[in-house]
């Protein structure tokens, strides 16, 4: 079809109207057609409608304009390759085109002044005219944000300033996301939950509570599944979630960029990426309630953009043991002795109390097992969990093993510490305990049992834990009922 078959000149109204067809035309084709129509003898009494400022910038003249809302659609929706502006500087249709490689079938979409522009263009790379100045005022200063976000792909977006008119390029590149292949209908039911704000969370990696701006309840899912729902909720067309938007308002996920305004967005996956079996969170994103098997399969960035890695749970093991051996492993002080002053008891405690409260002190995750025994003076108490202010005891105070004969009668201020291993083994072989290792920890290892020479050595708990074999040397001098079993 020729452009004259699709566009019509209304000489009395001074408008150019799109009246038929679905073909697209370069703005230069419109300009050239108009010039050809106006050089006819019948048009010599009419003022010229259009002029070219450059090969890609065109201007209406003498009150002429391109009709919008015509019988066959807005005229600018069938043009590409250049910009149009009014001679009174009140209206500007800038030319926006994309380059790059997208997965076939990508529907590029545009956000202008916080709203999604109704799509009239086709799939993959675009070349369109967009109204950016209306009745003398720029729409959002002439800025737009262009997205390529199809579920199953790595996403992309870029900002473009169109206030200068002319021809403006934006790069949009997408690719297949090999970690996002589950059907959307399945992923939509994974049940993740989102919150936005600023809150402090402690990863128990030795850095204490630090701020994050978004926290995601993974609903017990593996992080590979959680990642896919994060992608699903930020795809093209994503609605239903109330997400923080770049202008600090809230809205649909298809516009979501980052957990706080001003953060650099992770374009391919805005809540974080997934690679090599691990989730790498975007800045300010905290995750919790994930499948326990993924306890170390992630890395986060807190609000200050500092990397936060999960704690390294490691085993501290002593082997070459026999049933009945007493085993003791404890961290050492700078002097190389057992560090018996890791905390102070806080306040008074009576027999029957199930919590041992301690004052802030040098107690650290990297030197305190998840569960075990806590010592206060000569008393031992089994604990099932702890934090920097208390131990939750497995049984009431005064019932340690061996049980104290009298109530310890803590009044506050007593010093205490937590051995890494502190018990008698009941089966031959090895014994171990688990702690969260974040730094090298110097320890002393002791194995004692009448009939062998007391074994003692020093070692260091490293990032992969520690294993030490006891050396059993028969004590030929000692006498007693117990033997070494060697």
C-alpha positions as CSV (number, residue, x, y, z in Angstrom):
1,X,0.0,0.0,0.0
2,X,1.1,3.6,-0.6
3,X,1.0,6.0,2.3
4,X,-1.6,8.1,0.5
5,X,-4.0,5.1,0.7
6,X,-3.7,5.1,4.5
7,X,-3.5,8.8,5.4
8,X,-5.9,11.6,4.3
9,X,-5.4,15.4,4.2
10,X,-8.3,17.4,5.6
11,X,-7.6,20.7,3.8
12,X,-10.2,22.7,5.7
13,X,-9.4,21.4,9.2
14,X,-5.6,21.5,8.5
15,X,-5.1,17.9,9.8
16,X,-3.5,14.8,8.5
17,X,-5.5,11.7,9.6
18,X,-4.8,8.0,9.5
19,X,-7.9,6.6,7.9
20,X,-7.1,3.0,6.7
21,X,-4.6,0.2,6.8
22,X,-2.2,-1.3,9.3
23,X,1.1,-0.6,7.6
24,X,3.8,1.5,9.3
25,X,5.7,4.3,7.5
26,X,8.8,6.2,8.1
27,X,8.1,9.9,9.1
28,X,10.2,10.8,6.0
29,X,7.6,9.0,3.9
30,X,4.8,11.1,5.5
31,X,6.9,14.2,4.9
32,X,7.6,13.3,1.3
33,X,4.0,12.4,0.5
34,X,2.8,15.7,2.0
35,X,5.4,17.7,0.0
36,X,4.2,15.9,-3.1
37,X,0.6,16.8,-2.4
38,X,1.3,20.4,-1.6
39,X,3.2,21.0,-4.9
40,X,0.0,20.4,-6.9
41,X,-1.5,23.5,-8.5
42,X,-4.7,23.0,-6.5
43,X,-2.7,23.4,-3.3
44,X,-0.7,26.4,-4.2
45,X,-3.1,28.6,-2.2
46,X,-2.6,26.5,0.9
47,X,0.2,27.2,3.4
48,X,2.8,24.4,3.6
49,X,1.9,21.8,6.3
50,X,5.3,20.3,7.2
51,X,9.0,20.9,7.1
52,X,12.1,18.9,7.8
53,X,14.5,20.3,10.3
54,X,16.8,17.3,9.9
55,X,16.4,13.9,8.2
56,X,14.9,12.6,11.5
57,X,13.3,15.7,13.0
58,X,10.1,17.1,11.4
59,X,7.8,20.1,12.3
60,X,4.2,20.9,11.6
61,X,3.7,24.4,10.2
62,X,1.0,27.0,9.8
63,X,-1.5,25.4,12.2
64,X,-1.3,21.9,10.6
65,X,-1.2,18.9,12.8
66,X,-1.4,15.1,12.9
67,X,-4.9,14.1,14.1
68,X,-5.1,11.9,17.2
69,X,-8.1,9.8,18.0
70,X,-9.1,9.4,14.3
71,X,-11.4,6.9,12.8
72,X,-8.6,4.4,12.2
73,X,-6.4,5.2,15.2
74,X,-3.8,7.8,16.3
75,X,-1.7,8.7,13.2
76,X,1.6,8.6,15.2
77,X,1.0,5.0,16.0
78,X,1.7,4.1,12.4
79,X,4.9,6.1,12.1
80,X,8.6,5.4,12.9
81,X,12.1,6.6,12.2
82,X,11.8,10.3,13.3
83,X,10.1,12.8,15.6
84,X,7.3,15.3,15.0
85,X,6.7,18.6,16.8
86,X,4.3,21.4,16.6
87,X,5.5,24.8,15.4
88,X,4.2,26.5,18.6
89,X,6.4,24.1,20.7
90,X,3.4,22.8,22.6
91,X,3.5,19.2,21.3
92,X,6.3,16.7,20.7
93,X,6.3,13.1,19.5
94,X,9.8,11.8,20.1
95,X,11.0,8.7,18.2
96,X,12.0,5.8,20.5
97,X,13.6,2.7,19.0
98,X,15.3,-0.3,20.7
99,X,18.3,-2.3,19.8
100,X,19.6,-5.5,21.2
101,X,18.9,-9.2,21.2
102,X,15.7,-10.4,22.9
103,X,14.3,-13.9,23.3
104,X,11.7,-14.3,20.4
105,X,8.3,-13.1,21.4
106,X,9.4,-10.4,23.9
107,X,6.8,-7.7,24.4
108,X,8.8,-4.6,25.2
109,X,6.7,-2.2,27.4
110,X,7.1,1.4,28.4
111,X,6.5,3.2,31.7
112,X,5.8,6.9,31.4
113,X,5.1,9.1,34.5
114,X,4.4,6.0,36.6
115,X,1.9,4.4,34.2
116,X,2.2,1.7,31.6
117,X,1.7,3.0,28.0
118,X,-1.0,1.0,26.2
119,X,0.9,-1.1,23.7
120,X,0.1,-0.6,20.0
121,X,3.4,-1.9,18.7
122,X,4.4,-5.4,18.0
123,X,6.9,-7.9,19.6
124,X,10.7,-7.7,19.8
125,X,12.6,-4.5,18.9
126,X,10.4,-1.4,18.6
127,X,10.5,1.8,16.6
128,X,7.7,4.2,17.6
129,X,6.7,7.8,18.1
130,X,5.7,8.7,21.7
131,X,3.9,11.8,22.9
132,X,6.3,13.4,25.4
133,X,5.1,17.0,25.4
134,X,1.4,17.7,25.7
135,X,-0.2,21.2,25.7
136,X,3.2,22.8,26.5
137,X,4.2,20.6,29.3
138,X,6.6,17.6,29.2
139,X,5.2,14.4,30.6
140,X,7.6,13.4,33.4
141,X,10.2,15.8,32.0
142,X,10.3,13.7,28.8
143,X,11.6,10.6,30.6
144,X,10.5,7.0,30.1
145,X,11.6,3.6,31.3
146,X,11.7,0.7,28.8
147,X,11.4,-2.9,30.0
148,X,11.8,-6.4,28.5
149,X,10.5,-8.8,31.2
150,X,9.1,-12.1,29.9
151,X,8.8,-14.8,32.6
152,X,11.5,-17.4,31.9
153,X,14.0,-14.9,30.6
154,X,16.7,-12.8,32.2
155,X,15.1,-9.3,32.3
156,X,16.4,-6.0,31.2
157,X,15.4,-2.3,31.4
158,X,16.8,1.1,30.7
159,X,15.8,4.8,31.1
160,X,15.6,7.2,28.1
161,X,15.3,11.0,28.0
162,X,13.1,12.0,25.1
163,X,12.8,15.7,25.8
164,X,15.1,16.6,23.0
165,X,12.9,15.0,20.4
166,X,14.6,13.3,17.4
167,X,15.5,9.7,17.2
168,X,16.4,8.0,20.6
169,X,17.9,4.6,21.1
170,X,17.5,2.2,24.0
171,X,19.2,-1.1,24.5
172,X,17.1,-4.1,25.6
173,X,18.8,-7.5,25.8
174,X,17.2,-10.6,27.2
175,X,18.2,-14.2,27.3
176,X,16.8,-17.5,28.4
177,X,17.1,-18.0,32.2
178,X,18.0,-21.6,32.8
179,X,17.0,-21.3,36.4
180,X,13.5,-20.2,35.5
181,X,11.8,-23.0,33.6
182,X,8.9,-24.0,35.9
183,X,5.4,-23.3,34.6
184,X,4.0,-19.9,35.7
185,X,0.9,-21.6,37.0
186,X,3.0,-23.7,39.4
187,X,5.3,-20.9,40.5
188,X,2.4,-18.6,41.3
189,X,1.3,-20.9,44.1
190,X,4.6,-21.1,46.0
191,X,3.3,-18.7,48.6
192,X,6.1,-16.2,49.2
193,X,5.3,-13.1,51.2
194,X,6.8,-9.6,50.9
195,X,7.4,-6.7,53.3
196,X,9.0,-3.3,52.6
197,X,10.5,-0.8,55.1
198,X,13.7,-0.8,57.1
199,X,14.3,-3.4,59.7
200,X,17.4,-5.0,61.3
201,X,18.1,-8.8,61.0
202,X,20.9,-10.9,62.3
203,X,22.3,-13.6,60.1
204,X,24.3,-15.0,63.0
205,X,27.5,-14.6,61.0
206,X,29.2,-12.5,63.7
207,X,28.2,-9.1,62.2
208,X,25.1,-8.6,64.5
209,X,21.8,-7.1,63.4
210,X,22.1,-5.0,60.2
211,X,19.4,-3.1,58.2
212,X,17.5,-4.4,55.2
213,X,14.8,-2.8,53.2
214,X,12.7,-5.7,52.0
215,X,12.2,-9.1,53.7
216,X,10.8,-12.1,51.9
217,X,9.1,-15.0,53.6
218,X,10.1,-18.0,51.4
219,X,7.3,-20.2,52.9
220,X,9.6,-23.2,53.4
221,X,10.5,-23.3,49.7
222,X,13.9,-24.2,48.3
223,X,15.7,-21.0,47.2
224,X,15.6,-22.2,43.6
225,X,11.8,-22.1,43.8
226,X,11.7,-18.9,45.7
227,X,13.8,-17.3,43.0
228,X,11.3,-18.3,40.4
229,X,8.4,-16.7,42.3
230,X,10.5,-13.5,42.7
231,X,10.8,-13.5,38.9
232,X,7.1,-14.3,38.4
233,X,6.1,-11.3,40.6
234,X,8.2,-8.9,38.6
235,X,7.4,-10.1,35.1
236,X,5.6,-8.2,32.4
237,X,1.9,-8.0,33.4
238,X,2.7,-8.8,37.1
239,X,-0.1,-7.4,39.3
240,X,-1.5,-8.2,42.7
241,X,1.6,-7.5,44.8
242,X,2.0,-4.1,46.4
243,X,5.7,-3.5,45.7
244,X,7.9,-0.4,46.4
245,X,8.4,1.6,43.2
246,X,11.3,3.9,42.2
247,X,9.4,7.0,43.1
248,X,8.8,5.6,46.7
249,X,5.1,4.9,45.9
250,X,3.8,1.4,45.7
251,X,2.4,-0.5,42.8
252,X,2.6,-3.6,40.5
253,X,5.7,-5.7,40.3
254,X,6.3,-5.2,36.6
255,X,7.7,-1.8,37.6
256,X,9.7,-2.9,40.6
257,X,13.4,-2.1,40.5
258,X,15.0,-2.2,44.0
259,X,14.3,-2.5,47.7
260,X,15.0,1.2,48.2
261,X,14.9,4.3,46.0
262,X,18.4,5.1,44.7
263,X,19.7,1.6,44.8
264,X,21.3,0.2,41.7
265,X,18.8,-2.3,40.2
266,X,19.7,-5.9,39.4
267,X,18.3,-5.7,35.9
268,X,18.1,-9.5,35.1
269,X,16.2,-10.3,38.3
270,X,15.3,-7.4,40.6
271,X,15.2,-9.3,43.9
272,X,18.4,-11.2,43.2
273,X,20.0,-13.7,40.9
274,X,20.4,-17.5,41.1
275,X,23.5,-19.2,39.9
276,X,25.4,-22.4,40.7
277,X,22.8,-23.5,43.2
278,X,23.0,-20.3,45.2
279,X,20.7,-17.2,45.5
280,X,22.5,-13.8,45.4
281,X,20.2,-11.2,46.9
282,X,19.9,-7.7,45.5
283,X,20.9,-4.9,47.9
284,X,18.6,-4.6,50.9
285,X,16.8,-7.9,50.4
286,X,16.5,-10.2,53.4
287,X,15.2,-13.8,53.0
288,X,13.9,-16.1,55.7
289,X,11.8,-19.3,56.3
290,X,13.6,-21.1,53.4
291,X,14.1,-24.8,53.2
292,X,16.8,-25.8,55.8
293,X,18.8,-27.6,53.2
294,X,19.6,-24.1,51.7
295,X,21.0,-22.8,54.9
296,X,24.3,-21.9,53.2
297,X,23.1,-21.6,49.6
298,X,22.8,-17.8,49.5
299,X,24.6,-14.5,49.9
300,X,23.0,-11.2,50.8
301,X,23.7,-7.5,50.5
302,X,22.5,-5.4,53.4
303,X,21.2,-1.8,53.2
304,X,24.7,-0.5,53.4
305,X,25.7,-2.6,50.4
306,X,27.9,-4.9,52.6
307,X,28.0,-8.6,51.7
308,X,26.5,-10.8,54.3
309,X,27.3,-14.5,53.9
310,X,25.4,-17.1,56.0
311,X,27.3,-18.6,58.9
312,X,29.5,-21.6,58.2
313,X,28.2,-24.5,60.3
314,X,31.2,-26.8,61.0
315,X,31.9,-29.9,63.1
316,X,34.4,-30.0,65.8
317,X,35.4,-33.7,66.1
318,X,37.6,-35.7,68.4
319,X,38.2,-39.3,67.3
320,X,40.1,-42.4,68.4
321,X,38.0,-42.6,71.5
322,X,36.6,-45.4,73.6
323,X,33.3,-45.5,75.5
324,X,33.9,-43.8,78.9
325,X,36.5,-41.3,77.7
326,X,35.9,-37.8,79.0
327,X,36.4,-35.2,76.3
328,X,36.9,-31.5,76.6
329,X,37.4,-28.9,73.9
330,X,37.4,-25.2,74.7
331,X,38.6,-22.0,73.2
332,X,41.7,-20.5,74.6
333,X,42.6,-17.0,75.8
334,X,45.5,-14.9,74.5
335,X,47.7,-16.7,77.1
336,X,46.9,-20.1,75.6
337,X,44.8,-21.1,78.6
338,X,41.1,-22.1,78.7
339,X,39.1,-19.0,78.2
340,X,36.8,-19.2,81.3
341,X,35.6,-15.6,81.2
342,X,33.4,-15.4,78.2
343,X,30.4,-13.8,80.0
344,X,29.0,-12.8,83.4
345,X,25.8,-14.0,84.9
346,X,23.2,-11.2,84.8
347,X,21.0,-11.0,87.9
348,X,20.1,-13.6,90.5
349,X,19.0,-17.1,89.5
350,X,17.2,-19.6,91.7
351,X,17.0,-23.4,91.5
352,X,14.3,-24.3,89.0
353,X,15.0,-21.4,86.6
354,X,15.0,-22.6,83.0
355,X,16.9,-19.6,81.5
356,X,20.4,-18.4,82.4
357,X,20.7,-14.7,81.7
358,X,24.1,-13.2,80.9
359,X,25.4,-9.7,80.5
360,X,26.8,-8.4,77.2
361,X,30.4,-9.6,76.9
362,X,32.8,-11.3,74.5
363,X,30.5,-14.3,73.8
364,X,30.6,-14.8,70.1
365,X,28.8,-17.1,67.6
366,X,32.1,-18.3,66.3
367,X,33.1,-19.8,69.6
368,X,29.8,-21.0,70.9
369,X,28.1,-24.2,69.7
370,X,24.5,-24.2,68.8
371,X,23.8,-26.6,71.7
372,X,25.9,-28.0,74.4
373,X,27.0,-27.3,78.0
374,X,27.6,-23.9,79.7
375,X,29.8,-23.7,82.7
376,X,29.5,-21.2,85.5
377,X,32.3,-21.7,88.0
378,X,32.2,-25.4,88.9
379,X,28.6,-25.9,87.7
380,X,27.6,-27.3,84.3
381,X,24.2,-26.7,82.6
382,X,22.9,-28.2,79.4
383,X,21.5,-25.7,77.0
384,X,19.4,-26.1,73.8
385,X,19.7,-22.6,72.4
386,X,21.3,-19.3,73.1
387,X,21.6,-15.7,72.2
388,X,23.9,-12.9,73.3
389,X,21.8,-12.3,76.5
390,X,20.7,-15.8,77.6
391,X,20.9,-19.6,77.4
392,X,17.7,-21.7,77.2
393,X,18.5,-24.6,79.5
394,X,17.4,-28.2,78.9
395,X,16.7,-28.7,82.6
396,X,16.4,-26.4,85.6
397,X,19.4,-24.7,87.2
398,X,21.1,-26.9,89.7
399,X,20.6,-30.1,87.7
400,X,23.7,-30.2,85.6
401,X,25.7,-33.4,84.9
402,X,26.9,-34.4,87.4
403,X,24.2,-32.5,89.3
404,X,25.4,-30.0,91.8
405,X,24.7,-31.1,95.3
406,X,23.3,-27.7,96.3
407,X,21.6,-24.8,94.5
408,X,24.4,-22.8,92.8
409,X,22.7,-19.6,94.2
410,X,23.8,-17.3,91.4
411,X,23.6,-13.7,92.5
412,X,24.9,-12.0,89.4
413,X,28.4,-11.3,88.2
414,X,29.7,-14.8,88.2
415,X,31.9,-15.6,85.2
416,X,31.2,-18.4,82.8
417,X,32.2,-20.0,79.5
418,X,31.0,-22.5,76.9
419,X,33.2,-25.4,75.9
420,X,32.9,-26.7,72.4
421,X,32.8,-30.3,73.7
422,X,32.3,-31.2,77.4
423,X,31.0,-34.7,78.1
424,X,31.8,-38.4,78.6
425,X,31.4,-40.4,75.4
426,X,29.1,-43.5,75.5
427,X,30.3,-45.2,72.3
428,X,33.8,-45.9,70.9
429,X,34.8,-44.0,67.8
430,X,34.4,-40.2,67.8
431,X,32.4,-37.4,69.3
432,X,31.6,-34.0,67.8
433,X,29.6,-30.8,68.2
434,X,28.6,-28.1,65.7
435,X,29.2,-24.3,65.8
436,X,29.0,-21.5,63.3
437,X,32.5,-20.7,62.2
438,X,33.2,-17.2,61.0
439,X,36.8,-16.8,62.0
440,X,39.7,-19.1,63.1
441,X,39.3,-20.2,66.7
442,X,42.2,-21.5,68.8
443,X,41.3,-24.4,71.1
444,X,42.7,-26.9,73.5
445,X,41.7,-30.5,73.3
446,X,41.8,-32.8,76.4
447,X,40.9,-36.5,76.6
448,X,41.1,-38.0,80.1
449,X,40.4,-41.4,81.6
450,X,42.2,-43.3,84.3
451,X,44.5,-45.8,82.8
452,X,45.8,-43.6,80.0
453,X,48.2,-40.7,80.1
454,X,46.0,-37.5,79.9
455,X,46.0,-36.4,76.3
456,X,46.2,-32.7,75.6
457,X,46.9,-30.7,72.4
458,X,46.1,-27.4,70.8
459,X,44.5,-26.9,67.4
460,X,42.5,-24.4,65.4
461,X,38.9,-24.6,64.2
462,X,39.1,-23.4,60.5
463,X,36.4,-22.8,57.9
464,X,36.1,-26.5,57.3
465,X,35.9,-27.4,61.0
466,X,38.4,-29.4,63.0
467,X,39.2,-33.1,63.5
468,X,41.7,-34.3,66.1
469,X,42.6,-37.8,66.9
470,X,43.4,-38.6,70.5
471,X,46.6,-40.4,71.2
472,X,46.2,-43.2,73.8
473,X,49.3,-44.0,75.8
474,X,48.8,-46.4,78.6
475,X,49.6,-45.0,82.1
476,X,51.7,-47.9,83.6
477,X,52.0,-46.2,86.9
478,X,48.5,-45.3,87.8
479,X,46.4,-47.8,89.7
480,X,42.7,-48.0,90.0
481,X,39.5,-49.7,88.9
482,X,39.2,-48.1,85.5
483,X,41.4,-49.1,82.6
484,X,42.3,-47.5,79.3
485,X,40.6,-50.2,77.2
486,X,43.7,-50.2,75.0
